[in-house]
Amino acid sequence: MSEFINNREYRQQKLKEIIMKLHDGATVAEVQEEFNKLTTGVTATEITEMEQALVDEGMPVEDIQRLCDVHASVFKGAIQDIHKDEAYVSSAFEEGHPLHTFKLENRALENLMDNQIARLLDIYEEDKTEKSREALLSEITKLSTIDKHYKRKENLIFPYMERYAITAPPQVMWGVDDEIREKLKSVLTAFKNSEVEIKVDSISKLIDSIKEMIFKEEEIMFPMILDKFSQDEWLEIEKASADIGYTLLSVVKRWNPQRDMVKEQNKINREDEKQKVEVGTVQCDSDTKVLFDAGSLTAEEINSILNTVPIDMTFVSADSKVKYFTQGKERIFDRPKTIIGREVKNCHPPKSVHVVEQIVEDLKSGKKDNEDFWIRMGEVFVYIRYFAVRNKKNEFLGTLEVSQNIKPITELEGEKRLMS
């Protein structure tokens, strides 16, 4: 029997069967013994392949997402000791490497939760005064910066995972990230309403969810992507990280791995000497003129004009891949360059993917020419518009998303004439 248990395909199938039992209502205790008998160790890659296989066979991502914490607890004691992998230890933990930074943030989160929050939570349970409530709120509020940790993962790490055909795990993980965001938002909302009694259990569940995510990142995702991402890809991720920001870290050292620096500098010099932008299928120098229906502009002028207009624009091609976005000074949504070439459905949380796909389909089919939304984000009032882009033959070329903070516009009163 052992030869079958050691067979990768057999083990993969049995892992899927265990998850399906959980999906059908079995408890963790009921499947734990079966899992333990199956094997003494499971690799991160096998867990990834299992989730991908379930999605490929038709299981909705949302179903796997609901099972995520459950099957993580089943796997937690059985995953192979991947930290013994020399490559995982040496390359991933050079100071400044994106994974080194992610792990520093996780340690800071654990310290905040296990020490400050845990201590103040005990005090609050014993003495529910306004002082103890405010002290606990102050520390829990610091968890809000976890959004930057998750955004770097979702906007910088996930696009490269998708390029290596790893699509299901990012979707599942993004969904759980959003669940954590909602739990944190709910806890903070309750704290800020003095008439609402704080439920200690909700704080405990929030902390448990964050710790489960730390486990999934470090024991499943990190070792899996280290085997695949190139040094150039890690450098692109590291370079874009500062624009999004970090969680609970005041200083993050830049990563400077050993490379052929002469070759790299020559590459930079060539790019500086000859800027290029893509116009249709033609590569143009920065001073090449592009003819329009009314007038002409150089590639440099086009790029500068688009980056000057006080709105965010993103163009998604007819095959639903992100092809371009503006680089204006006032950005509303995160748009790291790693999303170029990414499937647009993968640029959104799983819970909103079906909405995005329906919008694109309505524009593509001609059912609609545009779709508008407006949402409030703190002090910002965002107007989001989607347009079908068609040529003179009415052929669909893609979708243009335009986002703008219209709060200053809605507050206008009276008149301001040119002469004034």
C-alpha distance (Angstrom), angle and dihedral (degrees) to the residues before:
residue distance angle dihedral
M1 . . .
S2 3.81 . .
E3 3.79 92.0 .
F4 3.78 89.3 60.2
I5 3.80 93.4 45.7
N6 3.80 89.5 52.7
N7 3.78 90.4 50.5
R8 3.80 108.5 107.1
E9 3.80 96.1 -145.6
Y10 3.78 92.6 48.4
R11 3.80 91.8 49.3
Q12 3.79 91.1 47.6
Q13 3.80 91.0 53.4
K14 3.81 92.0 47.8
L15 3.80 91.0 50.0
K16 3.78 89.4 53.8
E17 3.79 90.4 49.7
I18 3.81 90.9 52.9
I19 3.81 91.4 51.7
M20 3.79 90.4 48.1
K21 3.82 89.5 53.5
L22 3.79 89.2 53.0
H23 3.78 88.3 47.6
D24 3.81 89.9 53.5
G25 3.79 92.8 52.8
A26 3.80 107.3 -85.5
T27 3.81 115.5 145.7
V28 3.79 125.8 -119.7
A29 3.82 89.7 -111.1
E30 3.81 91.3 54.1
V31 3.80 94.0 55.2
Q32 3.81 98.8 33.9
E33 3.81 95.2 82.0
E34 3.80 92.3 46.2
F35 3.77 89.9 50.6
N36 3.78 93.5 48.7
K37 3.80 90.6 51.9
L38 3.77 91.4 50.3
T39 3.78 97.2 65.2
T40 3.77 145.2 -27.0
G41 3.80 94.0 -127.0
V42 3.79 139.4 25.2
T43 3.79 123.2 -165.8
A44 3.79 123.8 -133.4
T45 3.80 88.7 -121.2
E46 3.81 91.7 58.8
I47 3.80 91.9 52.5
T48 3.80 89.1 50.7
E49 3.80 92.4 48.6
M50 3.79 89.9 48.3
E51 3.81 93.4 54.7
Q52 3.80 91.0 44.3
A53 3.81 91.2 50.6
L54 3.80 91.9 51.0
V55 3.82 90.9 52.3
D56 3.82 91.6 45.6
E57 3.80 89.0 52.8
G58 3.76 91.6 54.2
M59 3.81 106.7 -92.9
P60 3.82 108.2 143.5
V61 3.80 115.4 -114.8
E62 3.81 87.9 -125.9
D63 3.83 90.4 62.4
I64 3.80 92.4 53.2
Q65 3.79 88.8 44.6
R66 3.81 90.7 56.6
L67 3.80 88.8 51.5
C68 3.77 94.6 45.0
D69 3.80 99.4 99.4
V70 3.80 91.3 39.2
H71 3.78 97.3 54.5
A72 3.82 90.9 39.2
S73 3.80 88.6 60.0
V74 3.81 89.6 49.5
F75 3.80 92.1 50.2
K76 3.79 97.3 39.6
G77 3.77 97.0 88.2
A78 3.79 95.2 40.4
I79 3.80 107.4 48.9
Q80 3.77 113.2 115.8
D81 3.78 118.0 -103.0
I82 3.79 93.7 -96.8
H83 3.81 92.1 171.2
K84 3.80 87.4 77.3
D85 3.80 87.5 68.2
E86 3.83 103.1 108.0
A87 3.82 92.9 -149.5
Y88 3.79 91.1 52.8
V89 3.79 92.0 52.1
S90 3.80 100.2 41.6
S91 3.79 107.3 39.1
A92 3.79 100.7 31.4
F93 3.77 96.1 52.1
E94 3.78 102.0 51.2
E95 3.78 104.9 126.3
G96 3.79 110.3 -95.9
H97 3.82 95.1 21.8
P98 3.84 107.4 131.6
L99 3.80 92.1 -117.1
H100 3.79 91.3 49.4
T101 3.81 87.9 54.3
F102 3.80 92.8 47.1
K103 3.81 89.7 52.5
L104 3.82 92.4 48.0
E105 3.79 88.2 54.0
N106 3.80 90.9 49.3
R107 3.79 91.1 52.0
A108 3.82 89.9 49.4
L109 3.82 89.9 49.8
E110 3.80 91.4 49.7
N111 3.79 91.0 48.9
L112 3.80 91.3 50.5
M113 3.81 92.9 47.7
D114 3.82 99.4 39.7
N115 3.78 97.1 42.9
Q116 3.80 118.2 20.7
I117 3.82 99.8 26.7
A118 3.82 95.3 37.9
R119 3.83 91.4 49.6
L120 3.80 94.3 47.3
L121 3.80 91.3 44.0
D122 3.83 89.6 57.8
I123 3.80 90.3 49.3
Y124 3.78 91.9 48.8
E125 3.81 92.8 50.0
E126 3.80 90.3 54.1
D127 3.78 97.4 39.9
K128 3.82 115.6 24.2
T129 3.81 95.9 -166.6
E130 3.79 127.5 144.9
K131 3.80 89.3 -111.0
S132 3.81 94.0 55.0
R133 3.81 89.7 44.5
E134 3.81 93.0 53.0
A135 3.80 92.3 46.2
L136 3.81 91.3 52.2
L137 3.81 91.5 45.7
S138 3.82 90.6 52.9
E139 3.82 91.9 57.2
I140 3.82 96.5 41.2
T141 3.82 89.4 50.5
K142 3.82 87.5 62.8
L143 3.81 87.5 65.7
S144 3.82 88.1 68.7
T145 3.80 89.6 82.0
I146 3.81 87.5 68.1
D147 3.79 84.2 87.7
K148 3.82 88.6 75.2
H149 3.81 90.8 53.4
Y150 3.80 90.8 51.3
K151 3.81 94.2 43.5
R152 3.82 91.9 54.1
K153 3.78 89.0 50.1
E154 3.82 93.8 47.1
N155 3.81 98.2 41.6
L156 3.80 102.0 33.4
I157 3.82 108.6 24.8
F158 3.82 101.0 34.5
P159 3.85 96.2 55.3
Y160 3.80 90.5 58.7
M161 3.82 91.7 45.7
E162 3.80 88.3 55.2
R163 3.81 90.4 51.6
Y164 3.80 86.9 59.2
A165 3.83 89.8 50.6
I166 3.81 92.9 -105.7
T167 3.79 98.3 135.0
A168 3.82 110.6 139.1
P169 3.85 99.7 57.4
P170 3.83 93.7 53.2
Q171 3.80 91.0 50.1
V172 3.80 91.9 49.4
M173 3.80 93.1 45.3
W174 3.82 93.3 47.3
G175 3.80 89.2 52.8
V176 3.81 91.1 52.7
D177 3.83 90.4 46.2
D178 3.80 87.9 57.3
E179 3.80 91.1 48.9
I180 3.82 88.8 54.8
R181 3.80 90.4 48.8
E182 3.80 90.0 52.2
K183 3.83 92.5 48.0
L184 3.81 90.5 50.6
K185 3.80 91.9 46.8
S186 3.81 90.5 50.3
V187 3.82 92.5 50.1
L188 3.82 93.4 48.3
T189 3.81 91.9 46.6
A190 3.80 90.1 53.8
F191 3.81 91.5 48.7
K192 3.79 93.1 51.7
N193 3.80 91.6 53.3
S194 3.79 104.6 75.1
E195 3.80 91.1 -163.3
V196 3.80 93.3 59.6
E197 3.79 118.3 87.0
I198 3.79 112.6 -127.7
K199 3.79 112.4 -119.2
V200 3.79 107.3 -143.3
D201 3.79 89.2 -162.3
S202 3.82 91.0 62.9
I203 3.81 90.2 54.9
S204 3.81 91.1 48.9
K205 3.81 91.2 50.7
L206 3.80 90.6 49.6
I207 3.80 91.8 52.1
D208 3.81 91.9 46.1
S209 3.82 90.2 52.2
I210 3.80 92.6 50.3
K211 3.81 91.1 49.5
E212 3.81 91.4 48.6
M213 3.80 88.9 53.1
I214 3.81 91.1 50.1
F215 3.81 87.9 54.0
K216 3.81 92.7 49.3
E217 3.79 92.1 48.9
E218 3.79 97.4 47.7
E219 3.79 101.4 34.7
I220 3.79 100.8 35.4
M221 3.81 114.6 16.4
F222 3.81 103.0 35.9
P223 3.82 98.9 51.7
M224 3.79 90.2 42.9
I225 3.81 96.0 55.6
L226 3.80 95.1 40.1
D227 3.78 87.8 68.7
K228 3.80 91.3 54.9
F229 3.81 114.4 30.3
S230 3.80 117.0 88.7
Q231 3.79 123.9 -134.9
D232 3.81 89.8 -107.5
E233 3.79 90.0 54.6
W234 3.80 91.8 49.8
L235 3.80 89.3 49.7
E236 3.82 91.0 52.5
I237 3.80 89.4 50.6
E238 3.81 91.9 48.1
K239 3.81 92.5 48.1
A240 3.82 93.0 52.2
S241 3.81 95.4 43.8
A242 3.80 98.0 82.3
D243 3.82 91.6 58.8
I244 3.81 89.9 62.8
G245 3.80 96.7 37.9
Y246 3.78 137.3 -138.6
T247 3.80 139.9 -85.1
L248 3.83 119.0 -112.3
L249 3.82 92.1 -25.7
S250 3.79 119.4 116.6
V251 3.82 95.5 -174.3
V252 3.82 128.5 30.6
K253 3.79 118.5 -175.7
R254 3.79 116.8 -132.2
W255 3.80 115.1 -113.3
N256 3.78 114.9 -117.1
P257 3.82 109.5 175.0
Q258 3.76 123.1 -176.6
R259 3.79 107.7 -86.6
D260 3.78 141.3 151.0
M261 3.81 91.6 -82.8
V262 3.83 94.3 -177.8
K263 3.79 90.2 56.7
E264 3.80 91.0 46.4
Q265 3.81 93.2 49.8
N266 3.81 91.7 49.4
K267 3.78 88.6 53.0
I268 3.82 91.4 51.0
N269 3.81 91.6 47.7
R270 3.81 91.9 51.6
E271 3.79 90.7 51.1
D272 3.80 92.1 48.9
E273 3.79 92.6 49.1
K274 3.77 95.3 50.9
Q275 3.79 117.6 27.1
K276 3.76 112.5 -166.6
V277 3.76 134.5 -166.6
E278 3.76 127.8 -172.7
V279 3.79 116.2 -116.7
G280 3.79 110.3 179.2
T281 3.79 103.7 -52.3
V282 3.82 95.1 -30.5
Q283 3.81 124.5 100.2
C284 3.82 108.2 -144.1
D285 3.80 132.0 -166.6
S286 3.80 115.1 -124.3
D287 3.84 92.0 -101.3
T288 3.82 96.2 46.1
K289 3.80 112.1 117.1
V290 3.78 119.9 -126.7
L291 3.81 116.6 -154.9
F292 3.81 118.6 -133.6
D293 3.79 133.4 -176.6
A294 3.79 86.9 -92.9
G295 3.79 115.5 27.3
S296 3.78 133.8 -34.3
L297 3.80 137.1 -93.4
T298 3.76 136.7 -169.4
A299 3.80 119.2 -113.0
E300 3.80 88.7 -110.7
E301 3.81 91.2 52.7
I302 3.81 92.1 48.7
N303 3.79 92.8 50.8
S304 3.80 92.5 46.1
I305 3.81 94.2 47.0
L306 3.80 93.1 50.2
N307 3.80 90.9 48.8
T308 3.82 91.1 49.0
V309 3.81 97.7 52.9
P310 3.86 105.5 98.7
I311 3.80 94.8 -123.6
D312 3.81 135.5 81.9
M313 3.79 114.2 -116.7
T314 3.80 126.5 -172.0
F315 3.79 123.7 -179.4
V316 3.80 120.8 -154.2
S317 3.80 115.2 -166.3
A318 3.80 125.0 -127.3
D319 3.81 89.5 -95.3
S320 3.84 89.6 58.4
K321 3.80 98.0 -107.0
V322 3.80 125.1 132.8
K323 3.79 105.8 -109.4
Y324 3.80 106.0 166.8
F325 3.80 145.1 -1.1
T326 3.77 134.3 -179.1
Q327 3.80 123.0 -106.4
G328 3.80 101.4 -145.4
K329 3.80 125.0 161.1
E330 3.81 95.5 -114.0
R331 3.80 107.7 57.4
I332 3.79 122.3 -176.1
F333 3.79 101.7 -176.4
D334 3.81 130.8 29.5
R335 3.78 110.2 -95.9
P336 3.84 109.2 172.7
K337 3.79 115.1 179.8
T338 3.80 89.9 -115.5
I339 3.82 89.0 80.7
I340 3.82 92.1 67.2
G341 3.80 106.2 113.7
R342 3.82 91.7 14.4
E343 3.81 121.4 133.9
V344 3.80 104.9 -103.0
K345 3.81 91.5 -132.7
N346 3.81 88.7 61.7
C347 3.81 91.3 55.4
H348 3.80 91.6 68.8
P349 3.82 134.1 63.4
P350 3.84 113.1 -93.3
K351 3.82 92.1 -111.9
S352 3.83 91.7 62.5
V353 3.83 100.3 35.9
H354 3.82 93.9 95.6
V355 3.81 90.2 54.4
V356 3.81 92.5 51.3
E357 3.81 92.1 47.1
Q358 3.81 91.1 50.2
I359 3.81 91.9 50.6
V360 3.80 92.2 50.9
E361 3.81 91.7 46.0
D362 3.84 92.4 50.5
L363 3.81 91.1 50.2
K364 3.79 93.6 44.3
S365 3.81 94.3 48.7
G366 3.79 93.0 48.5
K367 3.79 93.3 -115.7
K368 3.79 87.5 122.6
D369 3.78 136.3 15.8
N370 3.78 95.6 -159.2
E371 3.81 143.3 1.2
D372 3.80 125.5 -154.8
F373 3.82 134.6 -158.0
W374 3.80 134.5 172.3
I375 3.78 126.8 -163.5
R376 3.80 137.9 172.7
M377 3.80 116.6 -125.4
G378 3.79 107.5 -177.8
E379 3.80 106.5 -69.8
V380 3.80 92.4 -7.6
F381 3.81 124.9 89.4
V382 3.81 105.3 -159.2
Y383 3.80 124.0 -158.6
I384 3.82 110.3 -162.5
R385 3.80 120.7 -169.6
Y386 3.79 131.1 -178.8
F387 3.81 120.3 -158.7
A388 3.79 132.1 -171.7
V389 3.80 108.4 -126.6
R390 3.80 112.4 -147.8
N391 3.81 133.6 170.4
K392 3.81 126.8 -129.5
K393 3.81 89.4 -82.9
N394 3.81 88.2 57.0
E395 3.80 90.5 -113.9
F396 3.79 114.7 152.8
L397 3.81 111.7 -112.4
G398 3.77 99.9 171.8
T399 3.80 147.4 -72.5
L400 3.80 126.4 -64.8
E401 3.81 117.6 -154.0
V402 3.79 114.9 -160.9
S403 3.83 120.6 -171.4
Q404 3.79 126.7 -177.1
N405 3.78 138.3 169.5
I406 3.80 100.5 -123.9
K407 3.80 97.4 176.4
P408 3.85 92.7 102.8
I409 3.82 88.5 49.6
T410 3.81 94.6 50.4
E411 3.82 89.6 51.6
L412 3.82 95.0 55.7
E413 3.80 116.3 120.3
G414 3.78 135.4 178.1
E415 3.80 118.1 -5.8
K416 3.78 140.4 -56.7
R417 3.79 110.6 -168.1
L418 3.78 126.3 -163.2
M419 3.80 93.0 -108.0
S420 3.80 93.3 51.1
